[in-house]
Amino acid sequence: MASSCFLRSILFSSPTNLSSPRSNSLSVFFPKNLTCSFPTSASRFESFSVSSIGSGSSRRLADSRKKISEVRSMATTAAEIGKDEKKRVEVFDTEENLAIDLAKFTADLSDKFCKERGAFTVVVSGGSLIKSLRKLVESPYVDSIDWSRWHFFWVDERVVPKHHDDSNYKLAYDSFLSKVPIPPGNVYAINESLSAEAAADDYETCLKHLVKTSTLRVSESTGFPKFDLMLLGMGPDGHVASLFPGHSLCNESKKWVTSITDSPKPPSERITFTFPLINSSAHVALVVCGSGKAEAVEAALKKTGNVPAGSVSAEDELVWFLDKPACSKL
Ligand SMILES: O=C(O)[C@H](O)[C@@H](O)[C@H](O)[C@H](O)COP(=O)(O)O
């Protein structure tokens, strides 16, 4: 390819054979044209989701009498938050259930895009998100997903050697990439031998080349590349990618990829996608777990504070995947 973007070889290992059924949920019909889904077991809070009524199935409506009062006020709050029809908030009682649903969500999109356009462009962050993707490398998905059509990117990367413990490439490689047969040429790591600024330019050049070859689509409304799916984590301060609260990079409107040399979260030198690029994605999943992030979740979803995660959107669908502690302030 024309870009000097590093294409890293992947070692393949045998898939594991654990089953990963999707967590079940029932639904309750709420006023204001919203649906919220609830657990099958009334004895424990499992999950609820909020979406515009058009996206709920008839099963969800049929199950509408199976309400659980315990979670109703929280659900109503989330319904208010989810009134943007492109935004859904899904809450799970455990990170394990979240991981199960996230795998199903990702696999469904993979099927859809592989069938529709013969490719699936996926972007990941670093951090705990990668662990939450673990069900994808287990049965049934490890065998059913057409990995040969995946194109794998990073929304941000630390400018450190690929074998360094701080490397987002290493993080994804060790627990994900090394376990699935994505063609090595479809894995787009940064060239970390460059300065942060040059590595960001290089990555943008790489993306431009992929637009030319139609591997990457372009958003008709923004003119930025339109990734099929972006999987993002969020820091306790509400940062996403390497876009930190109050940092001028949050306002970048022209560049696709930019650099930061004063990241408040170490290491200081990084490259990051900009908001216009992130928000041009077809689907975005924001995956957040733990009580330490509850305030930032509240700030982002209830707009009680100005955190970068609150600026994330998607062209088709933004889904917040939260565990119960992360939504404790909603
Ligand atoms: O390289 C990075 O630092 C990440 O891409 C960053 O945006 C991360 O996703 C969040 O900080 C959440 O990380 P945790 O989930 O580990 O808190």
The ligand as an ORCA input file, in Angstrom:
! r2SCAN-3c Opt
* xyz 0 1
  O      -4.996      4.658     24.995
  C      -5.814      5.038     25.781
  O      -5.502      5.575     26.845
  C      -7.228      4.754     25.475
  O      -7.585      4.545     24.204
  C      -8.224      5.543     26.282
  O      -9.089      6.367     25.562
  C      -8.998      4.532     27.068
  O      -9.944      3.886     26.260
  C      -9.680      5.148     28.233
  O      -8.716      5.797     29.024
  C     -10.380      4.151     29.095
  O      -9.440      3.277     29.623
  P      -9.869      2.295     30.782
  O     -11.073      1.584     30.285
  O      -8.710      1.380     30.993
  O     -10.180      3.163     31.967
*
